[in-house]
């Protein structure tokens, strides 16, 4: 199943004595200012997320995004988040912005995701929104349906397609998906250690948890740093 194979963790191979400590990858999402991107890079973030969904308070224009990615160094992924986007919008963004990965966060079908990714010529993640009545079998089925995805991102089902700062029941994620997936949804410096210990995800994704309280889209550099430190401490533990 490609959705899990592409996010396989190299640290899972070998005997217990040979395994290196797992390093949880970090994506800091919803960045909208050059100083936020620079700070994320200085902190050692593995990926930055740019939102191309105009109704979102974290959305950026193509012109803004071009400035944001200008100084992103090699090996830092630039993820473009889209929600029910048209092919024309995706094409306009990728023609101007140096994205390395697409993230589909709306109601896109597997066929729509593949068609949009084909337009962009880029790999893609599929966000699965986990609701109160979601069952592990539902997530396994979705993983099979979106088998062409490079990975799965697990987020809380909220009104407005993410960014709500709400946590879902992590125990719903099957272990075989969790350890190769991206955990999102209400993460912050206070709960990310518990999330890593309980879920063992390949990566974590944060947006509202690194923002100024009550100010959606305004990143707090101290909270960004505290979040990254909490993830690294959890890996050591």
C-alpha positions as CSV (number, residue, x, y, z in Angstrom):
1,X,0.0,0.0,0.0
2,X,1.8,3.1,-1.3
3,X,0.2,5.4,1.3
4,X,2.2,3.6,4.0
5,X,5.2,2.4,2.1
6,X,6.4,5.9,1.2
7,X,6.5,7.0,4.8
8,X,8.3,3.9,6.1
9,X,10.5,4.6,9.0
10,X,14.2,3.5,8.4
11,X,14.6,3.2,12.1
12,X,12.1,0.3,12.1
13,X,14.6,-2.0,10.3
14,X,17.2,-4.2,12.0
15,X,17.3,-5.8,15.4
16,X,16.4,-3.9,18.5
17,X,20.1,-3.5,19.3
18,X,20.7,-2.0,15.8
19,X,17.9,0.4,15.6
20,X,18.7,4.1,15.8
21,X,16.4,6.3,17.9
22,X,13.4,7.5,15.9
23,X,13.5,11.1,15.0
24,X,9.9,12.4,14.6
25,X,9.7,14.7,11.6
26,X,8.2,18.1,12.2
27,X,6.0,20.2,9.9
28,X,5.1,23.8,11.0
29,X,2.1,24.8,9.1
30,X,0.2,28.0,8.3
31,X,3.2,30.2,8.0
32,X,2.6,33.6,6.4
33,X,5.6,35.8,7.1
34,X,9.2,35.5,6.0
35,X,10.5,35.8,9.6
36,X,8.2,32.8,10.5
37,X,9.8,30.7,7.8
38,X,13.3,31.7,8.7
39,X,12.6,30.8,12.4
40,X,11.1,27.5,11.4
41,X,14.3,26.7,9.4
42,X,16.5,27.8,12.2
43,X,14.6,25.5,14.6
44,X,15.3,22.5,12.3
45,X,11.8,22.0,11.0
46,X,11.6,19.3,8.3
47,X,8.8,20.9,6.5
48,X,6.8,24.2,6.3
49,X,3.2,24.4,5.3
50,X,1.6,27.1,3.2
51,X,-2.1,27.4,3.0
52,X,-3.7,28.1,-0.4
53,X,-7.3,28.1,0.8
54,X,-8.6,31.7,0.7
55,X,-11.3,31.4,3.3
56,X,-8.6,30.4,5.9
57,X,-7.1,33.1,8.1
58,X,-3.8,31.4,7.4
59,X,-4.1,31.6,3.6
60,X,-1.4,33.2,1.5
61,X,-1.4,34.6,-2.0
62,X,0.9,33.4,-4.8
63,X,2.9,36.6,-4.4
64,X,3.3,36.0,-0.7
65,X,4.3,32.4,-1.2
66,X,7.0,33.3,-3.7
67,X,8.6,35.5,-1.1
68,X,8.2,32.9,1.7
69,X,10.0,30.1,-0.2
70,X,12.7,32.3,-1.6
71,X,15.3,31.3,1.0
72,X,14.2,27.9,1.9
73,X,17.3,25.6,1.8
74,X,17.6,22.1,0.3
75,X,16.0,19.2,2.2
76,X,13.3,21.4,3.8
77,X,10.0,20.4,2.3
78,X,7.5,23.1,1.2
79,X,4.0,21.7,1.5
80,X,1.1,23.4,-0.2
81,X,-2.3,22.9,1.5
82,X,-5.3,22.9,-0.8
83,X,-9.0,22.5,0.0
84,X,-11.3,21.4,-2.9
85,X,-9.1,23.4,-5.3
86,X,-9.6,23.7,-9.0
87,X,-7.0,22.4,-11.5
88,X,-6.4,26.0,-12.6
89,X,-5.7,27.2,-9.0
90,X,-3.3,24.3,-8.4
91,X,-1.5,25.0,-11.7
92,X,-1.2,28.7,-10.9
93,X,0.3,28.0,-7.5
94,X,2.8,25.3,-8.6
95,X,3.9,27.3,-11.7
96,X,5.1,30.1,-9.5
97,X,5.9,28.6,-6.1
98,X,8.6,26.1,-5.4
99,X,6.4,23.4,-3.7
100,X,7.7,20.0,-3.1
101,X,4.6,18.3,-1.8
102,X,0.8,18.8,-2.1
103,X,-1.6,18.3,0.8
104,X,-5.3,17.8,0.0
105,X,-7.4,18.8,3.0
106,X,-10.9,19.0,1.7
107,X,-13.5,16.5,0.3
108,X,-11.4,15.5,-2.7
109,X,-12.0,11.9,-4.0
110,X,-9.0,9.7,-4.8
111,X,-9.5,10.4,-8.5
112,X,-9.6,14.2,-7.9
113,X,-6.4,14.0,-5.8
114,X,-4.6,12.0,-8.5
115,X,-5.8,14.4,-11.2
116,X,-4.7,17.5,-9.3
117,X,-1.3,15.9,-8.5
118,X,-0.9,15.1,-12.2
119,X,-1.4,18.8,-13.0
120,X,1.2,19.7,-10.5
121,X,3.6,16.9,-11.2
122,X,4.2,16.5,-7.5
123,X,3.6,13.8,-4.8
124,X,0.8,14.4,-2.4
125,X,-0.6,13.8,1.1
126,X,-4.2,13.1,1.9
127,X,-5.6,14.5,5.1
128,X,-8.1,12.2,6.8
129,X,-10.4,14.1,9.2
130,X,-11.1,11.9,12.2
131,X,-14.6,12.4,13.8
132,X,-16.1,11.2,17.0
133,X,-17.8,8.3,15.2
134,X,-14.8,7.3,13.1
135,X,-13.6,3.7,13.5
136,X,-10.2,2.3,12.9
137,X,-11.6,0.2,10.0
138,X,-12.7,3.5,8.4
139,X,-9.2,4.8,8.4
140,X,-7.8,1.5,7.0
141,X,-10.4,1.7,4.2
142,X,-9.5,5.3,3.4
143,X,-5.8,4.4,3.3
144,X,-6.6,1.7,0.7
145,X,-8.8,4.2,-1.3
146,X,-6.0,6.8,-1.3
147,X,-3.2,4.2,-2.0
148,X,-1.6,6.5,-4.6
149,X,-0.9,9.1,-1.9
150,X,2.7,9.5,-0.6
151,X,1.3,9.6,2.9
152,X,-1.7,10.2,5.2
153,X,-2.2,13.0,7.6
154,X,-4.6,12.5,10.5
155,X,-6.5,15.6,11.6
156,X,-9.5,16.4,13.7
157,X,-12.9,16.7,11.9
158,X,-13.9,20.3,12.6
159,X,-15.9,22.9,10.7
160,X,-13.7,24.8,8.3
161,X,-11.3,22.0,7.2
162,X,-8.7,22.0,10.0
163,X,-6.9,24.5,12.1
164,X,-9.5,24.3,14.9
165,X,-7.0,23.4,17.6
166,X,-9.1,20.3,18.6
167,X,-7.7,16.9,19.5
168,X,-9.2,13.6,18.4
169,X,-9.0,10.2,20.0
170,X,-5.5,9.0,19.0
171,X,-6.3,5.4,19.8
172,X,-8.5,5.3,16.7
173,X,-5.4,5.3,14.4
174,X,-4.3,1.7,13.6
175,X,-0.6,1.2,14.5
176,X,0.3,0.2,11.0
177,X,-0.9,3.6,9.7
178,X,0.2,5.7,12.6
179,X,3.9,4.9,12.5
180,X,4.0,5.8,8.9
181,X,1.6,8.8,9.0
182,X,1.5,12.4,10.0
183,X,-0.3,13.3,13.2
184,X,-2.1,16.6,13.4
185,X,-5.1,18.1,15.2
186,X,-4.8,20.3,18.3
187,X,-1.1,19.5,18.9
188,X,0.9,21.9,21.1
189,X,4.0,21.8,23.2
190,X,2.0,20.5,26.2
191,X,0.5,17.4,24.6
192,X,2.9,16.5,21.7
193,X,5.1,14.4,23.9
194,X,2.1,12.3,25.0
195,X,1.0,12.1,21.4
196,X,4.4,10.8,20.3
197,X,4.6,8.2,23.1
198,X,1.1,6.9,22.5
199,X,0.8,7.1,18.7
200,X,4.5,6.8,17.5
201,X,3.8,8.7,14.3
202,X,6.4,9.2,11.6
203,X,5.8,13.0,11.7
204,X,3.7,15.7,13.6
205,X,2.0,18.7,12.1
206,X,1.2,21.9,14.1
207,X,-0.5,25.1,13.2
208,X,-2.8,26.6,15.8
209,X,-0.6,25.3,18.6
210,X,2.2,27.6,17.7
211,X,0.1,30.8,17.3
212,X,-0.5,33.8,19.5
213,X,-3.5,33.0,21.7
214,X,-6.7,34.2,20.0
215,X,-4.9,35.3,16.9
216,X,-5.4,32.8,14.1
217,X,-2.5,32.9,11.6
218,X,-0.2,34.9,13.8
219,X,2.7,32.7,14.7
220,X,4.4,32.9,18.1
221,X,8.2,32.3,17.8
222,X,8.5,31.2,21.4
223,X,5.8,28.6,21.0
224,X,7.3,27.4,17.8
225,X,10.6,26.8,19.6
226,X,8.9,25.2,22.6
227,X,7.0,22.8,20.4
228,X,10.2,21.7,18.5
229,X,12.0,21.2,21.8
230,X,9.1,19.1,23.1
231,X,9.2,16.8,20.1
232,X,13.0,16.3,20.4
233,X,12.7,15.6,24.1
234,X,10.0,13.0,23.4
235,X,12.2,11.3,20.9
236,X,15.0,11.0,23.4
237,X,12.6,9.7,26.1
